[in-house]
Amino acid sequence: MTASTDNPSSDSPDSPDSGSLDSGSTSSDRTRPASTSPDSPSTERLSPLHAIHVAGGASFTDFAGWQMPVSYGSDLAEHHAVRTAAGLFDLSHMGEIFVVGPEAAQALDYALAGKLSAIAVGQAKYSLLLTVDGGIVDDLVVYRTGDDRFLVVANASNRVDVARELIERSADFACEVYDESDDIALIAIQGPRAHEILSQAPTVEIPGLDDLKYYWCRPGTFGDRGEHELLVARTGYTGEDGFELYLSPDAAAQLWEALMETGAGSGLVAAGLASRDTLRLEAGMPLYGHELGTTTFPVQAGLGRVVALKKEGDFVGRQAIEAGPPADARVLVGLASEGKRAGRADYLLFAGTESGTDTEAPNPIGVITSGALSPTLGHPIAMAYVEKAHSEPGSPIFIDVRGKRIPAHVVSLPFYKRESR
């Protein structure tokens, strides 16, 4: 993200049962270890904002056992609102797992592909949880909220797996792992007017918000008396500027309504998962289960930079990563085509000639992982895995769309990049 920031308070409590959001606790059951979380949801789960979504006319979908809003009427309008003004997303289905203790940084250096010990307090880092064989268990955002406190944000579908792996991999280190997902709500405000709206929201206090850099976080408060703690991160999954706000579920509805009221005159809209998907696709951001999985090496997905091979010591997956994927492994590319017929996930790809004509070859050279008619660009785009020989920008590709081959070509990712404002 899944996901998806400056310095938290230096006087934050040190223990996970302290009651502070950025220390790894938000409820009376604050010392519950991740290992006691259920292996799978036994019933359909609802966001703490579910009633607001229903009242707002949202349509819903099942996502990793959660009923989450797909859209509030027009996902196209929501997409454009995020690109031009701002959108408000409920991401309370995401997993929040804390790693706390004097050797938390070393534990994460071993457990994850990145060098988490190198980030400063208040900084965030995108990282990967790898299998021993070099595949991707999940992609994560890790926030360092204290010298010995880290918040690991996992995709909803992988939350239990991530918590279990972190527990196992940190067993030899002086730290504890706590799954606090049930006790944290997550609201994201994304778009060019996100900062303006957040800074004007009543009873929201975020010291130093104007100076908060991308991929940094800091604490804030919300409420008439500042009674609700926030962790505010300048992160997101849309390709736009924005913020992700972690807080107690009990305060989520109040914050949502305050932001919607503040942003009413600035073009802020409630936005669902459908627009979030087209936004992240335009931004060239991978989605677990589509572009990423346990059979995918980071380098295949263009994420070789995320793996810190130069860090000291071992980490899970190092040997496999150093050996690299098979020579014939496909690589992730962007595809663009004309017209209105978009290739979708699992559509097969075939080689074209240098002149751009169909070779009519019977064997596919790749497969689409995500695709859509781009609302911003006005033409079909897709991410796909193709054979290396066909991965250079400009390479002609044909998409099998329900038995008809549609011409396309390889383009560099991302498809869309926001202008500096």
C-alpha positions as CSV (number, residue, x, y, z in Angstrom):
1,M,0.0,0.0,0.0
2,T,-1.4,-0.7,1.1
3,A,-0.3,2.6,1.8
4,S,1.0,4.6,2.9
5,T,5.0,11.9,7.1
6,D,8.1,14.7,11.0
7,N,9.2,14.0,14.3
8,P,6.9,12.4,16.9
9,S,7.1,13.7,20.4
10,S,10.3,12.8,22.2
11,D,8.5,12.3,25.5
12,S,6.2,9.5,24.1
13,P,6.0,6.6,26.6
14,D,8.4,3.8,26.0
15,S,6.2,0.8,26.7
16,P,3.5,-0.8,24.4
17,D,0.9,-0.6,27.2
18,S,1.3,3.2,27.6
19,G,-1.8,4.2,25.8
20,S,0.0,6.3,23.1
21,L,-0.9,5.7,19.5
22,D,2.6,6.1,18.2
23,S,4.0,3.8,20.9
24,G,1.9,0.8,19.8
25,S,-1.3,0.9,21.7
26,T,-4.8,2.3,21.5
27,S,-7.0,0.2,23.7
28,S,-7.3,-1.4,27.1
29,D,-5.9,-4.6,25.6
30,R,-2.7,-2.9,24.7
31,T,-0.4,-5.7,25.5
32,R,-2.1,-8.2,23.3
33,P,0.6,-9.9,21.2
34,A,0.1,-10.3,17.5
35,S,0.0,-14.1,17.9
36,T,-3.4,-13.9,19.5
37,S,-5.0,-12.3,16.5
38,P,-7.4,-14.6,14.6
39,D,-6.0,-16.4,11.6
40,S,-8.9,-15.3,9.5
41,P,-12.0,-13.2,10.0
42,S,-14.8,-15.4,11.2
43,T,-17.5,-12.8,10.2
44,E,-17.8,-10.0,7.8
45,R,-16.0,-7.0,9.3
46,L,-17.2,-3.4,9.2
47,S,-15.2,-0.2,9.3
48,P,-15.8,2.2,12.2
49,L,-17.0,4.5,9.5
50,H,-19.5,2.0,8.0
51,A,-22.6,3.9,9.1
52,I,-21.3,7.1,7.5
53,H,-20.6,5.3,4.2
54,V,-24.2,3.9,4.2
55,A,-25.7,7.3,4.9
56,G,-23.5,8.7,2.1
57,G,-24.9,6.3,-0.5
58,A,-21.8,4.2,-0.9
59,S,-21.8,0.8,-2.7
60,F,-19.7,-1.9,-1.0
61,T,-17.5,-4.8,-1.8
62,D,-15.9,-7.5,0.2
63,F,-12.2,-6.9,0.6
64,A,-10.2,-9.3,2.7
65,G,-13.2,-10.0,4.8
66,W,-14.2,-6.3,5.2
67,Q,-17.2,-4.5,3.7
68,M,-15.5,-1.5,2.2
69,P,-16.9,1.3,0.0
70,V,-16.3,1.0,-3.7
71,S,-17.7,4.3,-4.6
72,Y,-20.3,6.9,-3.6
73,G,-21.9,7.2,-6.9
74,S,-19.3,7.8,-9.6
75,D,-15.8,6.5,-9.2
76,L,-14.8,8.5,-12.2
77,A,-15.8,11.8,-10.5
78,E,-14.0,10.7,-7.3
79,H,-10.9,10.0,-9.4
80,H,-10.9,13.4,-11.0
81,A,-11.6,15.1,-7.6
82,V,-8.4,13.6,-6.2
83,R,-6.4,14.8,-9.2
84,T,-7.8,18.3,-9.1
85,A,-8.9,18.9,-5.4
86,A,-9.0,16.2,-2.8
87,G,-10.6,12.9,-1.8
88,L,-11.2,11.3,1.6
89,F,-10.6,7.5,1.9
90,D,-11.4,5.1,4.6
91,L,-8.5,2.6,4.9
92,S,-9.4,1.1,8.3
93,H,-9.1,-2.4,6.8
94,M,-5.3,-2.0,6.7
95,G,-3.1,-3.8,9.2
96,E,-1.1,-1.9,11.9
97,I,1.6,-3.9,13.6
98,F,4.0,-2.5,16.1
99,V,7.5,-3.7,16.7
100,V,8.8,-2.4,20.1
101,G,12.0,-2.9,22.1
102,P,15.7,-2.1,22.3
103,E,16.5,-4.3,19.3
104,A,13.4,-3.5,17.2
105,A,15.5,-1.9,14.5
106,Q,17.8,-4.9,14.3
107,A,14.9,-7.2,14.2
108,L,13.3,-5.4,11.2
109,D,16.7,-5.3,9.4
110,Y,16.6,-9.1,9.6
111,A,12.9,-9.5,8.9
112,L,12.5,-7.0,6.0
113,A,14.4,-6.3,2.8
114,G,15.2,-2.7,3.7
115,K,17.6,-1.1,6.2
116,L,15.1,0.1,8.8
117,S,17.7,0.9,11.4
118,A,18.9,3.7,9.1
119,I,15.7,5.8,9.2
120,A,15.3,8.6,11.7
121,V,12.5,8.9,14.3
122,G,9.6,10.4,12.4
123,Q,10.6,9.0,9.1
124,A,8.9,6.4,6.9
125,K,10.2,3.8,4.5
126,Y,8.6,1.6,1.9
127,S,9.9,-2.0,2.3
128,L,9.2,-5.7,1.5
129,L,8.7,-8.8,3.6
130,L,10.3,-11.6,1.5
131,T,10.1,-15.4,1.6
132,V,13.3,-17.4,2.0
133,D,13.1,-18.0,-1.8
134,G,13.0,-14.2,-2.6
135,G,9.3,-13.8,-3.3
136,I,7.2,-11.1,-1.8
137,V,5.0,-11.9,1.2
138,D,3.8,-8.2,1.3
139,D,4.8,-4.7,0.6
140,L,4.8,-2.4,3.6
141,V,5.2,1.1,4.9
142,V,7.3,1.3,8.1
143,Y,7.2,4.3,10.3
144,R,9.8,4.9,13.0
145,T,7.7,6.5,15.8
146,G,10.4,6.3,18.5
147,D,14.0,5.2,19.0
148,D,12.8,1.6,19.7
149,R,9.3,1.8,18.2
150,F,8.2,1.0,14.6
151,L,4.8,0.9,13.1
152,V,4.5,-1.6,10.2
153,V,1.5,-1.1,7.9
154,A,0.5,-4.2,6.0
155,N,-2.1,-4.9,3.3
156,A,-5.4,-6.1,4.8
157,S,-5.3,-9.5,3.1
158,N,-1.8,-10.1,4.5
159,R,-2.1,-8.7,8.0
160,V,-2.1,-12.1,9.8
161,D,0.8,-13.4,7.6
162,V,2.9,-10.3,8.2
163,A,2.3,-10.4,12.0
164,R,3.1,-14.1,12.2
165,E,6.3,-13.7,10.2
166,L,7.4,-10.7,12.3
167,I,6.9,-12.6,15.5
168,E,8.9,-15.6,14.2
169,R,11.7,-13.5,12.7
170,S,12.1,-11.3,15.8
171,A,12.3,-14.2,18.3
172,D,16.0,-13.8,18.8
173,F,15.9,-10.1,19.3
174,A,14.9,-8.0,22.4
175,C,11.6,-6.7,21.1
176,E,7.9,-7.5,21.0
177,V,5.4,-7.6,18.2
178,Y,1.9,-6.2,18.7
179,D,-1.0,-6.4,16.2
180,E,-3.1,-3.3,17.0
181,S,-5.1,-3.4,13.7
182,D,-8.4,-3.7,15.5
183,D,-7.7,-0.7,17.6
184,I,-6.7,1.8,14.9
185,A,-8.7,3.5,12.2
186,L,-7.0,5.0,9.1
187,I,-8.3,7.9,7.1
188,A,-6.4,9.2,4.1
189,I,-6.9,12.7,2.5
190,Q,-5.3,12.9,-0.9
191,G,-5.0,15.5,-3.6
192,P,-3.5,18.9,-4.3
193,R,-5.8,20.6,-1.8
194,A,-5.3,18.0,1.0
195,H,-2.8,20.2,2.9
196,E,-5.1,23.2,2.8
197,I,-8.1,21.3,4.1
198,L,-6.2,19.5,6.8
199,S,-4.6,22.6,8.1
200,Q,-8.0,24.4,8.3
201,A,-9.9,21.5,10.0
202,P,-11.3,22.6,13.4
203,T,-9.9,21.0,16.5
204,V,-7.2,19.3,14.5
205,E,-3.8,20.3,15.8
206,I,-0.7,19.1,14.0
207,P,2.4,21.0,15.0
208,G,4.8,21.6,12.1
209,L,2.3,20.4,9.4
210,D,3.6,23.0,6.9
211,D,7.1,21.5,7.3
212,L,6.1,17.9,7.1
213,K,8.1,16.2,4.3
214,Y,7.0,13.3,2.0
215,Y,7.4,10.0,3.8
216,W,7.7,11.6,7.3
217,C,5.2,11.5,10.1
218,R,4.5,13.3,13.3
219,P,1.9,13.2,16.1
220,G,-1.1,15.5,16.4
221,T,-4.4,15.7,18.3
222,F,-8.0,16.0,17.5
223,G,-11.1,17.0,19.5
224,D,-12.3,20.0,21.5
225,R,-9.9,19.3,24.2
226,G,-7.3,17.6,22.1
227,E,-8.4,14.3,23.6
228,H,-7.8,12.1,20.6
229,E,-4.2,11.3,19.5
230,L,-3.3,11.2,15.8
231,L,-0.3,9.9,13.9
232,V,-0.1,12.0,10.7
233,A,1.9,10.7,7.8
234,R,2.6,12.5,4.5
235,T,2.2,9.3,2.5
236,G,-0.4,7.9,0.1
237,Y,-1.2,5.6,-2.7
238,T,-2.7,7.9,-5.4
239,G,0.3,9.7,-7.0
240,E,-0.9,13.0,-5.3
241,D,0.2,14.9,-2.3
242,G,-1.7,13.8,0.8
243,F,-1.8,12.6,4.3
244,E,-2.7,9.4,6.2
245,L,-4.2,9.8,9.6
246,Y,-4.0,7.0,12.2
247,L,-6.4,7.3,15.2
248,S,-8.7,5.5,17.6
249,P,-11.8,4.0,15.9
250,D,-13.9,5.8,18.4
251,A,-12.8,9.2,17.0
252,A,-12.9,8.2,13.3
253,A,-16.4,9.3,12.5
254,Q,-16.0,12.7,14.2
255,L,-12.7,13.3,12.3
256,W,-14.2,12.2,8.9
257,E,-17.2,14.6,9.3
258,A,-14.9,17.4,10.4
259,L,-12.7,17.0,7.3
260,M,-15.7,16.7,5.0
261,E,-17.3,19.8,6.4
262,T,-14.0,21.8,6.1
263,G,-13.4,20.6,2.6
264,A,-16.9,21.1,1.3
265,G,-16.0,24.4,-0.4
266,S,-12.6,23.1,-1.7
267,G,-13.9,20.2,-3.8
268,L,-13.3,17.4,-1.2
269,V,-15.3,14.3,-1.9
270,A,-15.6,10.9,-0.2
271,A,-13.8,8.4,-2.4
272,G,-13.9,4.6,-2.5
273,L,-11.6,1.7,-3.5
274,A,-12.5,1.9,-7.2
275,S,-11.0,5.3,-7.7
276,R,-8.1,4.5,-5.4
277,D,-7.3,1.6,-7.8
278,T,-7.3,3.7,-11.0
279,L,-5.3,6.4,-9.2
280,R,-2.6,4.0,-8.1
281,L,-2.5,2.4,-11.5
282,E,-1.9,5.8,-13.2
283,A,0.8,6.4,-10.7
284,G,2.5,3.1,-11.5
285,M,2.1,1.8,-8.0
286,P,2.0,-2.0,-7.6
287,L,-0.9,-3.8,-5.9
288,Y,-0.3,-7.0,-3.9
289,G,-2.0,-10.0,-5.6
290,H,-1.7,-8.3,-9.0
291,E,1.9,-7.0,-9.6
292,L,3.3,-8.6,-6.4
293,G,3.2,-12.1,-4.9
294,T,5.3,-14.9,-3.4
295,T,6.6,-16.0,-6.8
296,T,7.7,-12.5,-7.8
297,F,11.3,-11.2,-7.2
298,P,11.5,-7.5,-6.3
299,V,13.8,-6.9,-9.3
300,Q,11.1,-8.2,-11.6
301,A,8.6,-5.7,-10.3
302,G,11.1,-2.8,-10.6
303,L,11.7,-2.8,-6.8
304,G,15.3,-3.9,-6.7
305,R,16.1,-0.5,-5.1
306,V,14.0,-1.4,-2.1
307,V,16.4,-4.3,-1.2
308,A,19.3,-3.2,0.9
309,L,21.9,-5.8,-0.1
310,K,24.7,-3.7,1.3
311,K,23.3,-3.7,4.9
312,E,25.3,-5.7,7.4
313,G,24.2,-9.1,8.5
314,D,21.7,-11.5,7.1
315,F,18.1,-11.0,6.2
316,V,15.4,-13.4,5.2
317,G,15.6,-13.9,1.4
318,R,19.2,-12.6,1.0
319,Q,20.6,-15.7,-0.6
320,A,17.8,-15.9,-3.1
321,I,17.9,-12.2,-3.9
322,E,21.7,-12.4,-4.5
323,A,21.2,-15.3,-6.9
324,G,18.5,-13.5,-8.7
325,P,15.4,-14.7,-10.5
326,P,15.6,-17.2,-13.4
327,A,17.1,-16.0,-16.6
328,D,13.7,-16.2,-18.4
329,A,11.8,-14.3,-15.7
330,R,9.3,-11.8,-16.9
331,V,9.5,-8.1,-15.9
332,L,6.9,-5.5,-15.1
333,V,6.2,-2.9,-17.7
334,G,3.6,-0.3,-18.5
335,L,1.4,-0.6,-21.6
336,A,-0.6,2.1,-23.4
337,S,-3.0,1.7,-26.3
338,E,-5.6,3.8,-28.2
339,G,-9.3,3.6,-28.2
340,K,-11.5,2.7,-25.3
341,R,-11.1,-1.1,-24.9
342,A,-8.9,-1.6,-21.9
343,G,-7.0,-4.8,-21.2
344,R,-7.8,-6.2,-17.8
345,A,-6.0,-8.5,-15.3
346,D,-5.1,-11.9,-16.8
347,Y,-5.5,-10.8,-20.4
348,L,-2.7,-12.4,-22.5
349,L,-0.2,-10.5,-24.5
350,F,1.4,-11.3,-27.8
351,A,4.4,-10.0,-29.7
352,G,4.2,-7.5,-32.5
353,T,6.6,-6.8,-35.3
354,E,9.0,-3.8,-35.4
355,S,6.5,-2.1,-37.7
356,G,3.8,-2.7,-35.2
357,T,1.8,-5.4,-36.9
358,D,0.6,-8.5,-35.3
359,T,2.9,-11.5,-35.7
360,E,-0.1,-13.8,-35.0
361,A,2.3,-15.9,-32.9
362,P,0.3,-18.5,-30.9
363,N,2.4,-18.3,-27.8
364,P,1.9,-15.4,-25.3
365,I,4.8,-13.3,-24.2
366,G,3.2,-11.9,-21.2
367,V,0.1,-11.2,-19.1
368,I,-1.7,-8.1,-17.8
369,T,-1.8,-7.7,-14.1
370,S,-3.9,-4.5,-13.8
371,G,-5.6,-2.4,-16.5
372,A,-8.2,0.3,-17.0
373,L,-9.2,3.2,-19.2
374,S,-7.2,6.0,-17.6
375,P,-9.6,8.7,-16.4
376,T,-6.8,11.3,-16.4
377,L,-5.1,10.4,-19.7
378,G,-8.2,9.3,-21.6
379,H,-6.8,6.1,-23.1
380,P,-6.3,2.5,-21.9
381,I,-3.3,1.7,-19.7
382,A,-2.1,-1.4,-18.0
383,M,0.7,-2.9,-16.0
384,A,1.9,-6.3,-17.2
385,Y,4.7,-8.9,-17.0
386,V,6.4,-9.6,-20.3
387,E,9.5,-11.4,-21.5
388,K,12.6,-9.2,-21.3
389,A,13.0,-9.2,-25.0
390,H,9.7,-7.2,-25.3
391,S,10.2,-4.9,-22.3
392,E,11.9,-1.8,-23.8
393,P,9.7,1.3,-24.2
394,G,8.2,1.4,-27.6
395,S,8.0,-2.4,-28.0
396,P,4.9,-3.3,-29.9
397,I,2.5,-5.6,-28.0
398,F,-0.9,-7.0,-28.8
399,I,-3.5,-7.5,-26.1
400,D,-6.0,-10.4,-26.5
401,V,-9.3,-8.7,-25.6
402,R,-11.9,-11.4,-25.7
403,G,-10.5,-13.0,-28.8
404,K,-9.5,-9.8,-30.6
405,R,-5.9,-8.6,-30.6
406,I,-5.6,-4.9,-29.7
407,P,-2.4,-3.1,-30.5
408,A,-0.4,-1.5,-27.6
409,H,3.1,-0.5,-26.8
410,V,5.4,-0.5,-23.8
411,V,5.8,2.8,-22.0
412,S,7.9,3.8,-18.9
413,L,6.2,3.9,-15.5
414,P,4.5,5.8,-14.1
415,F,1.8,6.8,-16.5
416,Y,1.1,9.9,-14.5
417,K,3.3,12.1,-12.4
418,R,1.9,15.1,-10.6
419,E,3.5,18.5,-11.3
420,S,5.4,20.1,-8.4
421,R,3.2,22.7,-6.7
